[in-house]
Amino acid sequence: MGVNLSGRSFLRLLDFTTEEIEYLLKLSRNFKDLKRTGTPHRYLEGKNIVLLFQKTSTRTRCAFEVGAMDLGMGVTYLDPGSSQMGKKESIEDTARVLGRMYDGIEFRGFAQEDVEELAAKSGVPVWNGLTDLWHPTQMLADVLTIQENFNYDIKGKTLVFMGDAKNNVARSLMVVCAKLGMNFVACGPAECMPADDVVEACKPIAAANGCTITLTEDPKAACTGAHVIYTDVWVSMGEPDEVWTERISQLEPYRVTQELMDLSDPSSIFLHCLPSFHDTNTTTGAEIAKKFGVTEMEVTDEVFEGPKSKVFDEAENRMHTIKAVMYATLK
């Protein structure tokens, strides 16, 4: 029997089987080919979606908007100041209103409970564009990028996440690696490791798919022979500026450097979900440099701009993979 995701919400990858994830990745490749060849694919003409953003974004918003328009859909964007959700109107009431007007709802915000309530009460597919716990759409783009660089043969490859391994990206990477048979290594200080419940949920999945989950505080051991080195910003959106002092102290030993990349497999690649503080060409980067004397944070500019860096392929792939999720759940 073929995979059928019609009417499903996309909230976290723990809810999807290996076969379903692989189906979405294959669909993503098909949509990428259609986009690259300029072949029209307005398969969802007449449908409309709404994007609810509590947290701003470049890639997530653009990927959903362009992807939806390529599919022929209308798009409404509601930023944090354009909706009464959670302020004058409950999540439940917002869901019941929007579900009567739209065919699908994207949510990017803080609480996982909010996106789950939208899905439970709206009656239409809801897609998680990021919460504090999970970032499932990013994972599809990451894996598609890895597939493209390893001839679509990723089972047994090793992905290392460097830095704050308790964040939503690292948690989600652990899940997708376990589901697809990739070894996952979380490398960071002990206090920044993934929560025990996530590790315990992933261990049997990884075992069933012939891969491993490793937690280590040793950057050199983690990166030696690895195929993918991945990192993320040290302070996530919504966290107070006061945490920079603590995070820089904790995570400087886990900066991705050329020395670490040189220890990895000769075919290895570098990934980052972006935005990245690899120089001082941002307001935040300049402020951190002035205050702490740190001009490169989670990754050096040499690595970010180097030949192993596939971060902009990865960013483009957000569009193709998000398009696949929307089509699969709305067709």
C-alpha positions as CSV (number, residue, x, y, z in Angstrom):
1,M,0.0,0.0,0.0
2,G,1.3,3.5,-0.9
3,V,1.8,6.2,1.6
4,N,-1.1,8.6,2.1
5,L,-0.6,11.6,4.3
6,S,-3.8,13.5,3.2
7,G,-5.4,15.4,6.1
8,R,-2.5,14.7,8.5
9,S,-0.8,17.4,10.5
10,F,3.0,17.7,10.6
11,L,4.0,18.5,14.2
12,R,7.0,16.3,15.0
13,L,8.9,13.5,13.2
14,L,8.3,11.0,16.1
15,D,4.8,10.7,14.7
16,F,5.9,9.6,11.2
17,T,7.3,6.3,10.1
18,T,10.5,5.8,8.2
19,E,8.5,5.0,5.1
20,E,6.5,8.2,5.4
21,I,9.6,10.4,5.9
22,E,11.3,8.8,2.9
23,Y,8.1,9.4,0.8
24,L,8.3,13.1,1.7
25,L,11.9,13.3,0.8
26,K,11.2,11.6,-2.6
27,L,8.4,14.0,-3.2
28,S,10.7,16.9,-2.3
29,R,13.2,15.8,-5.0
30,N,10.4,15.7,-7.5
31,F,9.3,19.2,-6.7
32,K,12.9,20.4,-6.8
33,D,13.2,19.0,-10.3
34,L,10.0,20.7,-11.4
35,K,11.1,24.0,-10.0
36,R,14.6,23.8,-11.6
37,T,13.1,23.0,-15.0
38,G,10.4,25.7,-14.8
39,T,7.6,23.1,-15.0
40,P,4.3,24.5,-13.6
41,H,2.9,22.5,-10.7
42,R,-0.2,24.3,-9.5
43,Y,-1.6,21.2,-8.1
44,L,-3.5,22.8,-5.2
45,E,-5.2,25.6,-7.2
46,G,-8.0,27.2,-5.2
47,K,-6.8,26.3,-1.8
48,N,-5.7,28.8,0.8
49,I,-3.3,28.7,3.8
50,V,-2.5,30.9,6.7
51,L,1.0,31.4,8.3
52,L,0.9,32.2,12.1
53,F,4.2,33.6,13.2
54,Q,5.0,34.3,16.9
55,K,8.7,34.1,16.0
56,T,10.0,35.8,12.9
57,S,11.9,34.0,10.2
58,T,13.4,34.4,6.7
59,R,13.6,30.9,5.4
60,T,10.5,29.5,7.0
61,R,8.2,32.3,5.8
62,C,9.7,32.5,2.3
63,A,9.6,28.7,1.9
64,F,6.0,28.5,2.8
65,E,4.9,31.5,0.8
66,V,6.8,30.6,-2.4
67,G,6.0,26.9,-2.1
68,A,2.3,27.6,-1.6
69,M,2.2,30.0,-4.6
70,D,4.0,27.5,-6.8
71,L,1.3,25.1,-5.9
72,G,-1.4,27.6,-6.8
73,M,-2.5,28.5,-3.3
74,G,-3.4,31.8,-1.7
75,V,-1.3,32.8,1.4
76,T,-2.1,35.0,4.4
77,Y,0.7,35.9,6.7
78,L,0.0,36.9,10.3
79,D,2.9,38.3,12.3
80,P,3.0,38.6,16.1
81,G,1.1,41.9,16.0
82,S,-1.5,40.9,13.4
83,S,-3.5,38.2,15.3
84,Q,-5.3,38.1,18.6
85,M,-4.3,34.5,19.2
86,G,-3.3,33.9,22.8
87,K,-4.0,37.5,23.8
88,K,-7.7,38.4,23.3
89,E,-8.6,35.1,21.7
90,S,-7.7,31.6,22.9
91,I,-5.7,29.1,20.8
92,E,-8.8,26.9,20.6
93,D,-11.0,29.7,19.3
94,T,-8.4,30.9,16.8
95,A,-8.1,27.3,15.5
96,R,-11.9,27.0,15.0
97,V,-12.1,30.3,13.2
98,L,-9.1,29.7,10.9
99,G,-10.1,26.1,10.2
100,R,-13.3,27.4,8.6
101,M,-11.5,29.8,6.3
102,Y,-8.3,28.0,5.4
103,D,-7.3,24.6,4.1
104,G,-4.0,24.5,6.1
105,I,-2.3,26.4,9.0
106,E,1.4,26.9,9.6
107,F,2.5,27.8,13.1
108,R,5.9,29.1,14.2
109,G,6.2,30.0,17.8
110,F,7.1,28.9,21.3
111,A,5.0,26.2,22.9
112,Q,4.6,22.8,21.3
113,E,1.2,22.7,23.1
114,D,0.0,25.6,21.0
115,V,0.7,23.9,17.6
116,E,-0.9,20.7,18.9
117,E,-4.0,22.5,20.0
118,L,-4.3,24.2,16.6
119,A,-4.1,20.7,15.0
120,A,-6.7,19.3,17.4
121,K,-9.2,22.0,17.1
122,S,-8.9,23.5,13.6
123,G,-10.1,20.5,11.5
124,V,-7.4,21.1,8.9
125,P,-3.7,20.1,8.5
126,V,-1.3,22.1,10.7
127,W,2.4,22.3,10.0
128,N,5.0,23.1,12.7
129,G,7.4,25.7,11.4
130,L,9.3,25.7,14.7
131,T,8.5,25.4,18.4
132,D,10.7,25.4,21.5
133,L,10.7,21.5,21.3
134,W,10.7,20.6,17.6
135,H,11.7,21.8,14.1
136,P,10.4,19.1,11.8
137,T,10.4,21.0,8.5
138,Q,14.1,21.9,8.9
139,M,14.9,18.2,9.3
140,L,13.6,17.3,5.8
141,A,15.7,20.0,4.3
142,D,18.7,18.8,6.2
143,V,18.3,15.2,5.1
144,L,17.6,16.1,1.5
145,T,20.9,18.1,1.5
146,I,22.8,15.1,3.0
147,Q,21.2,12.8,0.5
148,E,22.3,15.0,-2.4
149,N,25.9,15.0,-1.2
150,F,26.1,11.2,-0.6
151,N,24.4,9.9,-3.7
152,Y,21.2,9.3,-1.7
153,D,23.0,6.6,0.4
154,I,22.9,7.9,4.0
155,K,22.3,4.8,6.1
156,G,25.3,4.3,8.3
157,K,26.6,7.8,7.9
158,T,27.4,9.8,11.1
159,L,26.0,13.2,11.9
160,V,27.5,15.3,14.7
161,F,25.6,18.1,16.3
162,M,28.0,20.5,18.0
163,G,27.0,22.9,20.8
164,D,23.7,23.3,22.6
165,A,22.4,19.8,22.0
166,K,19.3,20.3,24.1
167,N,17.7,22.7,21.6
168,N,14.9,22.0,19.2
169,V,17.2,21.4,16.2
170,A,19.4,18.9,18.0
171,R,16.4,17.0,19.4
172,S,14.8,16.8,15.9
173,L,18.1,15.7,14.3
174,M,18.3,12.9,16.8
175,V,14.8,11.7,15.8
176,V,15.3,11.9,12.0
177,C,18.7,10.2,12.2
178,A,17.2,7.4,14.2
179,K,14.3,7.0,11.8
180,L,16.6,6.9,8.7
181,G,19.5,4.8,10.0
182,M,22.1,7.6,10.5
183,N,24.4,7.6,13.6
184,F,23.7,10.6,15.7
185,V,26.3,12.2,18.0
186,A,25.5,15.1,20.4
187,C,28.6,16.9,21.3
188,G,28.5,19.6,24.0
189,P,28.8,20.3,27.7
190,A,26.9,17.9,30.0
191,E,24.4,20.6,30.9
192,C,23.5,21.1,27.2
193,M,22.7,17.5,26.3
194,P,19.3,16.4,25.0
195,A,16.7,15.5,27.6
196,D,16.6,11.9,28.8
197,D,13.1,11.3,27.5
198,V,14.0,12.2,23.9
199,V,17.1,10.0,24.1
200,E,15.2,7.1,25.5
201,A,12.5,7.5,22.9
202,C,15.1,7.5,20.1
203,K,17.2,4.6,21.2
204,P,14.9,1.7,20.2
205,I,14.1,3.5,16.9
206,A,17.8,3.7,16.2
207,A,18.4,0.1,17.2
208,A,15.6,-1.0,14.8
209,N,17.2,0.9,12.0
210,G,20.8,-0.2,12.6
211,C,22.3,3.0,13.9
212,T,23.5,4.5,17.1
213,I,23.0,7.5,19.4
214,T,26.1,8.9,21.2
215,L,26.5,11.7,23.8
216,T,30.0,13.1,24.3
217,E,31.8,16.1,25.6
218,D,34.8,15.5,23.4
219,P,34.8,17.5,20.1
220,K,37.7,15.8,18.5
221,A,36.4,12.3,19.3
222,A,33.0,13.3,18.0
223,C,34.2,14.8,14.7
224,T,36.8,12.1,13.8
225,G,35.5,10.3,10.8
226,A,32.1,12.0,10.8
227,H,30.2,12.7,7.6
228,V,28.1,15.7,8.6
229,I,29.1,18.4,11.1
230,Y,26.1,20.4,12.2
231,T,25.7,23.4,14.5
232,D,23.3,26.1,15.5
233,V,23.3,29.5,17.2
234,W,24.2,29.5,20.9
235,V,21.2,31.6,22.0
236,S,17.8,30.8,20.5
237,M,15.2,33.3,19.5
238,G,13.2,34.4,22.5
239,E,15.9,33.8,25.1
240,P,17.1,36.8,27.1
241,D,20.3,38.5,26.2
242,E,21.6,37.8,29.7
243,V,22.3,34.2,28.7
244,W,25.1,35.2,26.3
245,T,27.7,35.3,29.0
246,E,26.9,31.8,30.2
247,R,26.6,30.3,26.7
248,I,29.8,31.7,25.4
249,S,31.7,30.3,28.4
250,Q,30.0,26.9,27.9
251,L,30.1,26.6,24.2
252,E,33.3,28.2,22.9
253,P,35.1,24.8,23.1
254,Y,32.4,23.5,20.7
255,R,32.9,26.0,18.0
256,V,33.1,24.3,14.6
257,T,36.6,25.1,13.3
258,Q,38.7,24.0,10.4
259,E,40.7,21.8,12.7
260,L,37.6,19.8,13.6
261,M,36.5,19.6,9.9
262,D,39.9,18.2,9.0
263,L,39.3,15.3,11.5
264,S,36.0,14.4,9.7
265,D,35.6,12.1,6.7
266,P,37.2,13.4,3.5
267,S,33.7,13.6,2.0
268,S,32.1,15.4,4.9
269,I,29.9,18.4,4.8
270,F,29.0,21.3,7.1
271,L,25.4,22.2,7.8
272,H,23.7,25.0,9.8
273,C,20.0,25.9,9.9
274,L,20.8,29.6,9.8
275,P,21.0,32.5,10.6
276,S,24.7,32.1,11.7
277,F,27.1,34.2,13.6
278,H,30.2,33.4,11.7
279,D,31.4,37.0,11.5
280,T,30.5,40.5,12.8
281,N,28.4,41.6,9.8
282,T,25.2,41.6,11.9
283,T,24.0,43.8,14.7
284,T,24.1,41.0,17.2
285,G,27.5,39.8,15.9
286,A,29.0,43.2,16.3
287,E,27.5,43.7,19.8
288,I,28.9,40.3,20.9
289,A,32.3,41.2,19.5
290,K,32.3,44.5,21.3
291,K,31.1,43.1,24.6
292,F,33.0,39.8,24.7
293,G,35.7,40.0,22.1
294,V,34.3,37.0,20.2
295,T,34.2,37.6,16.5
296,E,33.0,34.1,15.5
297,M,30.6,32.1,17.5
298,E,29.2,28.7,16.7
299,V,31.3,28.3,13.5
300,T,34.4,30.0,12.1
301,D,34.1,32.1,9.0
302,E,36.6,29.8,7.3
303,V,34.4,26.8,7.7
304,F,31.1,28.6,6.9
305,E,32.5,30.0,3.7
306,G,34.6,26.9,2.9
307,P,34.1,24.2,0.3
308,K,32.5,21.7,2.7
309,S,29.7,24.2,3.6
310,K,26.4,23.3,2.1
311,V,24.3,25.8,4.1
312,F,22.8,27.6,1.2
313,D,21.8,24.4,-0.6
314,E,20.2,23.5,2.8
315,A,18.4,26.8,2.9
316,E,17.0,26.4,-0.6
317,N,15.9,22.9,0.3
318,R,13.5,24.3,2.9
319,M,11.3,25.4,0.0
320,H,11.2,22.1,-1.8
321,T,10.6,20.0,1.3
322,I,8.0,22.3,2.8
323,K,6.2,22.2,-0.6
324,A,6.2,18.4,-0.3
325,V,4.7,18.5,3.2
326,M,1.9,20.9,2.1
327,Y,1.1,18.9,-1.0
328,A,1.2,15.5,0.7
329,T,-1.2,16.7,3.5
330,L,-3.6,18.8,1.3
331,K,-3.9,16.8,-1.9
